[in-house]
Each structure stands twice: as structure tokens, then as C-alpha cells.
Amino acid sequence: MKTKKLLILFFIIFLMSCQKEDGYPPTSKEHVTISSLERNEDYPIWVYLPDGYHNGNKEYHTIYLLDAEWDKEFVARKASKISQQMGVDNAVIVGIGYGADRMHDYSPTKTKDGKGKAGEFMRFIKNELIPKIEHNYRVRKNRDSRCIIGHSLAGLCSAYAFTMSPEIFGNYIILSASFWWDDDIVLQYEQQYRDQLTLNRNLVYIGVGETEGPMIVGSKYFYEMLRKYYPDTISEFVIINNKGHMTSKNDDIEKGLHFYFNNRQTL
């Protein structure tokens, strides 16, 4: 009986320690649905508030996460843990769920695989989602305070935001991006609009798995353009050894968040 009680006590302590490490008690996660006029779609939105948010009047940075259905809990936990380890303020995490089809929202141009609605999707984020977040939550209201995270096609959409909607975000975590889409169209956009983009201040993390083949080529090229032509952009390119498209993602998210929190104050 005594052994059983000890085991129960140990289990309770373990659960409490896990909750503390996460940094996001249940009261700090909120879920809403936004009906977009721009896209004529309903988007589920998850908002994770930093530990201590309700105890002061501090304004926080924001991290906007694409593909939130998959990665919202992982990103929220890692952001909390990494910011605590570094002794810097955490960010409000805004997870953006899917409308009708991520292939349409994340694709920059129309092909047989997607309808090329990334422009409309960015206008939804800029004109509908961000104003609601910045009205309802105590967050900073400038591009330098906003970060976007995307993986795969969502990584391409994040790079699209860099090239075509640079006024929205100043921080980018671009993971295993599908730069090959429509004959490298986003890389073409970067070259086409480079003169208008080069003086923007940005943080850009680019990550990819070692076995990803074409993803490496486009990601490395994008990074090299940043290094060559963008003097006010701090960038990092990381290849995750022995990992592929999906197996590299968690490592890349963690490294990207380290890069973000370590360099954020330079903006």
C-alpha cells in the first residue's frame, strides 16, 4: 500500500513538472475561428500566451505558425523552454489552421497541384488576422516584432511572404521549403524585387534535411542571395545531418527558435 501511494505521488509530481516545463497551462491556450472575407474560408486559430502574460502589462512579440494542426503544441513548448533558458521574453504563438486546402493557400502560383492563393492568404493574415490579434492581445504592432514559421509548402509560403509581402514580417523560420514550385518562382520573385527588398532588416533562418535533394538546392541558393545582397539581414543556413523531409522538422524548429530568440533583439 505504501509503495502504491509513493508511485501515485511520483506520478503527480511528474505531471506537474511536465506542465511547468511546457510553460502553457490550459488557461493560456485560446482557440477561435476567423471567417475570412478575403479567402471566403473559416480558419481555426490557436493562441498560446506566455507564462505570466496575465500578471503584467508587457507587450510581446508574435510568432505566426503555418500548418498549426501539426506543430502548434511542439512550437509552443519549445518557444517557452528556449526563451526561459536564454533569459529572454517569450512570444505569443499564433497557430493558423487550414481553410479548405493548404495546397491552395500556400501555393504562390496556379499549377495542377494548387490554385496559387498565397497572395490572398497573405492579405488575410495582414488585413484580418493580425489586426484581430493586435487588438485582442498585448503584443507589439510592427513588422520587426512578428515572425512566421513554415515547413515544406508552408516554408515556400513563408519565403513568398519575404519576397511579396515584406511589410508583414521581419523574422522568418523557413524549413524544407518547396522552392522548386513552378520553376523556382519564389526565387524569381526575389531576383525581380530585390532592389526593393535589400534594405529591409530581417532575421532569416533556413533549414533543411541532409537527404532532401532538391530542397537543399533552393534553400542554399536563397541563403546565398541573402548573404550577398541583404546587408541588414541576419541569416543562418542549417542542414540537419542524416535527416529527411519530415524527420528533420522538429530539429529544425528547435534550431530556428534558438536562432530567433538569440538574434531577435538586434532588430
N, C-alpha and C positions, 0 to 999 in steps of 0.2 A: 504493500500500500504506500509506504514512504517513497519507494522508488518510483511508483506511478505518479505521485504528486510532484516529485522532482522533475520528472520528464515533462509534465504539463507546464510547470513553472518555466523550464528551459524553453519550451516551445513558445510561450507567451513573450518571453524576453526576446527571442529570436524574431518574432513578428514585429515587435516594437522597434527593434533595431533596423529591420528592413524598411519600415515606414519612415524612420528618421533619415536613413541614407537616401531614400528617394527624394525627400525634401518637398513632396507634394501630398499632403494629407488630403482626404476626399473633399474637404470643403474648398480646396484651392483649385479644383478642376471644374470647369464650367463648359456646358455644351449648348450650342444654339444652332439654329438653321437660318441661313440667309437666302432669301429668294432674290436672285439677280435679275434686274431688268436688262442689263447688258447681254447676258447669256440666256435669259429665259430658262434658267435652271435653278434648282434648290441645292445649296451647298451646306453640308454639315460642317460646323466649325467647333474645334475644341480649343479652349483657352486654359493654359496652365500658369498659375500665378506663383511667383517666387515665395519661398518661405519668409514670413514676416511682412508680406505685402500689406496686410490689413492693419499693421501696427504703426504705420507712419504715413508720411506724405511724399516719399521719394518717388521720382519719375524713373521708369525703367526703359531699357532698350527692348526691342521686339525681335523675335526670330519667327519668320513665317515658313512653315514646313509644308511642302507638297507631298502627295502620297501619304497623307496623315493616317489613313486607315492602317497602314503597315507599321509605321515607325514612331507614332506620337509618344507612346509611353517610354520607349527607349531613349528618344531625344530628350524628353523632359527629365528623366532620371540622370542622364549623363550631363546635361547642362547644369543641373543642380549640384552634382558631385564635383564636376570640374571647376565651376565658379567658386565653390567653397574651398577647394584645395588651393586655388590661386589667390584667394582672399579678395575677390572682386565681386561686384554686384551681379546677380543672376539676371536673366532676361525673362520677359513674358513670352511664352511659347504659344504661337497661334497655328494650330494644325488645320489645314484646309483639306476637306474631304472631296470626294468625287461628285461631279454633276452627273450627266448621263453617261459620259465616256471620257476617260483620261486621254485617250488617243486623239480626241478632237481638241481638248483644252490645251494640251501640252505641245501639239504639233504646230510649227511655225508656218508651214505651207501645206496646201492641199495635195495629197497623193492618194494612191489606192488604199493606204493604211490609215490615214487621218484626214480630217476636214480642214486642218490649218486654222484653228480658232485661238491660237496663242495670243494674238493681238486683242481679241475680245476678252479673253481670260485676264490679261494684264489690266485692261480697263476696269474689269470687275474688281480686281484687287485694289487698284488705285482709287477708283471713284465710289466704290460701295463698301468693300470690306475694311480697308484701312480707316476711312472716316468713322466707321462704327467702333472699331477697336480704339481709336484715339479719342473718341468721345466717351466711351463707356469705361475705359481703364486708364490708370495713371501711368501713361507712357509718353516718351519723348516724341516730338512731331516733326522730325526731319529725316532725310534720306540716310544721313550718317548713323542714325540710331536703329535702322532697320536692316535685317539680314534675311536672305532667302536660302533655303536648303532644298536641293532636288537631286534625285538619283535616276539614272537611265534617261528615259524620255523626259522626266521631270528635271533632270540635270540639264538637258538641252533647253528646256523652257527657262531655266534659271539663267543660262547663257544668253538666251533670247532677250530676257529682261535687261541684261547688261548692255546689249547692243541696241535694242529698240525702245526700251523704257528706262533709261538710266536715271531718270528723276525719282524713281520709286525707291530703289535700294542702293545703299553704299557698301554692303557686305554680302559676299556670295560664297556659299559652300556648294561646289559643283562636283558631283560624284558620278563617275562612269557615264558621262554624258554621251548621248547618241549624236555626236557631231556629224556622222555620216548622212544624216537625214537630208534627202533631196539634194544630193551632190554637195554636201557641206554648206548648206545655205546660210547657217548662222555664222560660219567663218567668213563667208562672202559679205554678210552684213557688217561684220566687224571691220573688214577692209574698206567697205563702201562708206561707213560713217565714222571712220577712225579719227578724222580731223576734228569732229565734234565731240569725241569721247575722251581723247587722250589726257585732257587736263582735269578730268574728274578724279576725286580722291576715292579710292576703293580699297577694300580688303577682299582678296580672292583666293580661296583655297580650291585646288583642283586635285581630285584623287581618282585613282583607277586601279583595278586589279592587274597583277602581272600577266595573267593569261587571257586578257580581254582583247588582244589583237587590234582590230580597227579602232576600238575605243581609245587605246593608248595613243595612236597616231594623231587623232583630232585633238585630244586633251593636251598632248605635249605641244602641238602647234599653237593652240590657243594660249598656253602658258608662255611660249616663246614670244608671241606677239605682245603680250602684256609686259614682259621684261624689256622688250626692245623699244616700244612706243609709248608706254604709260609711266612717266616718271613719278607720278603721285599715287601710284597703285602699289600696295604691298601684296605680293603674291607668293604662293608656295605650290609646288607640284610634287605629289607623292604617289609612288607605285607600291601597292601592298603586295609583298612577296608571296608567291605560291597561292594566290587567291584569284578567284574568278569574279564574274559579274555580280552574283548575289553574295558569295561568301566574303567578298571584300567590304561589303556595305557597312556593317557595324564598326569594323576597324576604322573605316574612312570617316564615318560620322564622328567617332570619338576624336580622331586626329584633327578633323576640321573644326570641331568645337574648341579643342585646345588652341589651335591657331587663332580662332576668332576671339576668344577671351584674352589671349596673350597680347594681341595686337589692337584690340578694339579702341583702347584709349588713345591710340596715335591719331585717330581721325578727329 
